[in-house]
């Protein structure tokens, strides 16, 4: 009998255990519908890749931003895959905080929509892959507008929206004229408010990087915003973000909603929306200009530079943002439920176009958004609903709190904008943009 020596036996056992131990990758993601669906479908990835195990950390949008920003800035190494957006990607890519994504021919990087690919690249190198992309648009209850005799242009003006909100507002019967984000955050109420202000001719900073928050266009936009939600919005609007409004809309409680195009796939889904067959779409409203009237965003997956599991992380990202993944969602949930706004092939697919009545309006909104030219006066920054500079996160959060206070009646619009201007000025001086 050939007995192994104790040393050889322990080495053999160690090798066997090592062969069985899968690489665990930790994925930080946002608690949006498409991401939750990805988590549900991820056993398909694990089955195809038995050497990789996935661990999920699913967080509310604002918490996710804080956690991943802290982790990457401090080289904490908590996550192997991060869900980030078009704001972080170019800044972090330039700083060397992200790994370049290497894709093979099967991935077909040229199939990504140009707006998405460009927004997630630095010097032509892709640093995050879009899981879903979006712009913003007006979603409205056509049954209510028809009843009130309202017909929207393809891109209506803000005055038309205000008139419509007044006509369809019917709180006694549980319908509010308009629902808009009020929850403070640079990517929350300020994403919406920036596009609204852009369309009034506003900008965050002039060419000398001086904040412009007390300008006439900002005052006009914020005054109308507060007026609309105070008169025709649901109670407690100052706390509402995307998911809260989605729930209200699906219950039939919002006459109109201007928000992410991605919402369209949820509000037209009869499994979750009571008004799925009553929804229609128009482009983001404007006042003085159509420039920057609708945002451009992608929730994208990226690999932090410090991960020790880069190969497994890249493999997962390639799977989750592939054509095959979109086909998998279509097979499991139907074409109307696939993550949109990322690939040309999705919009060329007749089955998708048949199932998604929002497809044309969504693609038109994405194609019309230009982060390099999003304001009427010339601006020094890139970004539609944000300025892609490191200081913007702190500025956007501070201003978002002031706007939420104005909406809740704790401050006047003028006082909120004055405090916002001071906060922005302080950050820009601290950042060395001017003295």
Protein Blocks (a to p, Z undefined) as FASTA:
>chain_A
ZZddfklmmmmmmmmmmmmmccdddddddfbfklmmmmmmmmmmmmmmmmbccddddddf
klmmmmmmmmmmnonomafbdcddfklmmmmmmnopaccddddfklommlpcfklmmmmc
gehiafbdcfbdcdddddddfklmmmnopacdfbdcfklmmmmmmmmgcfknopafbacd
fbgcfklmmmmmmmmmmmnopafbdfkopacklgmklmmmmmmmmmmmmmmmcehklmpc
fklmmmmmmnopafbdcddfklmmmmmmmklpcklmmcccdddddfkbmghkaccddddd
dddfkbcklmmmmmmmmmmmmmklmmmmmmmnojklpcehkbfklmmpmklmmmmmmlmm
mmmmmmmpcfklmcfbdcfbecjkbccdfklmmmmmmmmmmmmmmmnopacfklmmmmmm
mmmmmmmmmnopaZZ
